[in-house]
Amino acid sequence: MKEFVGICHCCKKEIYCLNGFLNGIVKDDGMLICFSCEEEEKKEK
């Protein structure tokens, strides 16, 4: 099952819930970001 959840705050990529697993991350402030952008943020820190 594939359900649209939202858009990545950084790159505007569509994020889906795939079989109950979110294909991205919801940050503490409520922003939704994809795994690729989350990895880039980690590298910058």
CNS distance restraints for C-alpha pairs under 8 A (distance, minus, plus):
assign (resid   1 and name CA) (resid  17 and name CA) 7.95 0.50 0.50
assign (resid   1 and name CA) (resid  18 and name CA) 5.86 0.50 0.50
assign (resid   1 and name CA) (resid  19 and name CA) 5.02 0.50 0.50
assign (resid   1 and name CA) (resid  20 and name CA) 7.92 0.50 0.50
assign (resid   2 and name CA) (resid  16 and name CA) 6.38 0.50 0.50
assign (resid   2 and name CA) (resid  17 and name CA) 5.76 0.50 0.50
assign (resid   2 and name CA) (resid  18 and name CA) 4.76 0.50 0.50
assign (resid   2 and name CA) (resid  19 and name CA) 6.45 0.50 0.50
assign (resid   3 and name CA) (resid  16 and name CA) 5.36 0.50 0.50
assign (resid   3 and name CA) (resid  17 and name CA) 5.11 0.50 0.50
assign (resid   3 and name CA) (resid  18 and name CA) 6.64 0.50 0.50
assign (resid   4 and name CA) (resid  14 and name CA) 7.40 0.50 0.50
assign (resid   4 and name CA) (resid  15 and name CA) 6.26 0.50 0.50
assign (resid   4 and name CA) (resid  16 and name CA) 4.40 0.50 0.50
assign (resid   4 and name CA) (resid  17 and name CA) 6.35 0.50 0.50
assign (resid   5 and name CA) (resid  14 and name CA) 7.78 0.50 0.50
assign (resid   5 and name CA) (resid  15 and name CA) 5.68 0.50 0.50
assign (resid   5 and name CA) (resid  16 and name CA) 5.04 0.50 0.50
assign (resid   5 and name CA) (resid  17 and name CA) 6.33 0.50 0.50
assign (resid   6 and name CA) (resid  14 and name CA) 6.00 0.50 0.50
assign (resid   6 and name CA) (resid  15 and name CA) 5.35 0.50 0.50
assign (resid   6 and name CA) (resid  16 and name CA) 7.04 0.50 0.50
assign (resid   6 and name CA) (resid  32 and name CA) 7.25 0.50 0.50
assign (resid   7 and name CA) (resid  12 and name CA) 5.30 0.50 0.50
assign (resid   7 and name CA) (resid  13 and name CA) 5.53 0.50 0.50
assign (resid   7 and name CA) (resid  14 and name CA) 4.58 0.50 0.50
assign (resid   7 and name CA) (resid  15 and name CA) 5.61 0.50 0.50
assign (resid   7 and name CA) (resid  32 and name CA) 6.92 0.50 0.50
assign (resid   7 and name CA) (resid  33 and name CA) 7.45 0.50 0.50
assign (resid   8 and name CA) (resid  12 and name CA) 4.64 0.50 0.50
assign (resid   8 and name CA) (resid  13 and name CA) 5.19 0.50 0.50
assign (resid   8 and name CA) (resid  14 and name CA) 6.33 0.50 0.50
assign (resid   8 and name CA) (resid  15 and name CA) 6.57 0.50 0.50
assign (resid   8 and name CA) (resid  31 and name CA) 7.99 0.50 0.50
assign (resid   8 and name CA) (resid  32 and name CA) 5.45 0.50 0.50
assign (resid   8 and name CA) (resid  33 and name CA) 4.31 0.50 0.50
assign (resid   8 and name CA) (resid  34 and name CA) 5.61 0.50 0.50
assign (resid   9 and name CA) (resid  31 and name CA) 6.43 0.50 0.50
assign (resid   9 and name CA) (resid  32 and name CA) 5.91 0.50 0.50
assign (resid   9 and name CA) (resid  33 and name CA) 5.55 0.50 0.50
assign (resid  10 and name CA) (resid  33 and name CA) 6.59 0.50 0.50
assign (resid  10 and name CA) (resid  37 and name CA) 6.76 0.50 0.50
assign (resid  11 and name CA) (resid  37 and name CA) 7.34 0.50 0.50
assign (resid  13 and name CA) (resid  34 and name CA) 7.34 0.50 0.50
assign (resid  15 and name CA) (resid  22 and name CA) 7.73 0.50 0.50
assign (resid  15 and name CA) (resid  23 and name CA) 5.94 0.50 0.50
assign (resid  15 and name CA) (resid  24 and name CA) 6.43 0.50 0.50
assign (resid  15 and name CA) (resid  33 and name CA) 7.97 0.50 0.50
assign (resid  15 and name CA) (resid  34 and name CA) 6.70 0.50 0.50
assign (resid  16 and name CA) (resid  22 and name CA) 6.27 0.50 0.50
assign (resid  16 and name CA) (resid  23 and name CA) 5.59 0.50 0.50
assign (resid  16 and name CA) (resid  24 and name CA) 7.84 0.50 0.50
assign (resid  17 and name CA) (resid  21 and name CA) 5.32 0.50 0.50
assign (resid  17 and name CA) (resid  22 and name CA) 4.36 0.50 0.50
assign (resid  17 and name CA) (resid  23 and name CA) 5.78 0.50 0.50
assign (resid  18 and name CA) (resid  22 and name CA) 6.35 0.50 0.50
assign (resid  18 and name CA) (resid  23 and name CA) 6.80 0.50 0.50
assign (resid  23 and name CA) (resid  34 and name CA) 6.80 0.50 0.50
assign (resid  23 and name CA) (resid  35 and name CA) 7.25 0.50 0.50
assign (resid  24 and name CA) (resid  32 and name CA) 6.98 0.50 0.50
assign (resid  24 and name CA) (resid  33 and name CA) 5.67 0.50 0.50
assign (resid  24 and name CA) (resid  34 and name CA) 4.20 0.50 0.50
assign (resid  24 and name CA) (resid  35 and name CA) 5.14 0.50 0.50
assign (resid  25 and name CA) (resid  32 and name CA) 5.74 0.50 0.50
assign (resid  25 and name CA) (resid  33 and name CA) 5.39 0.50 0.50
assign (resid  25 and name CA) (resid  34 and name CA) 6.18 0.50 0.50
assign (resid  25 and name CA) (resid  35 and name CA) 6.77 0.50 0.50
assign (resid  25 and name CA) (resid  38 and name CA) 7.63 0.50 0.50
assign (resid  26 and name CA) (resid  30 and name CA) 5.74 0.50 0.50
assign (resid  26 and name CA) (resid  31 and name CA) 5.61 0.50 0.50
assign (resid  26 and name CA) (resid  32 and name CA) 4.56 0.50 0.50
assign (resid  26 and name CA) (resid  33 and name CA) 6.51 0.50 0.50
assign (resid  27 and name CA) (resid  31 and name CA) 5.29 0.50 0.50
assign (resid  27 and name CA) (resid  32 and name CA) 6.37 0.50 0.50
assign (resid  27 and name CA) (resid  33 and name CA) 7.60 0.50 0.50
assign (resid  33 and name CA) (resid  37 and name CA) 6.40 0.50 0.50
assign (resid  33 and name CA) (resid  38 and name CA) 6.52 0.50 0.50
assign (resid  34 and name CA) (resid  38 and name CA) 6.30 0.50 0.50
assign (resid  35 and name CA) (resid  39 and name CA) 6.20 0.50 0.50
assign (resid  36 and name CA) (resid  40 and name CA) 6.41 0.50 0.50
assign (resid  37 and name CA) (resid  41 and name CA) 6.22 0.50 0.50
assign (resid  38 and name CA) (resid  42 and name CA) 6.39 0.50 0.50
assign (resid  39 and name CA) (resid  43 and name CA) 6.37 0.50 0.50
assign (resid  40 and name CA) (resid  44 and name CA) 6.35 0.50 0.50
assign (resid  41 and name CA) (resid  45 and name CA) 6.59 0.50 0.50
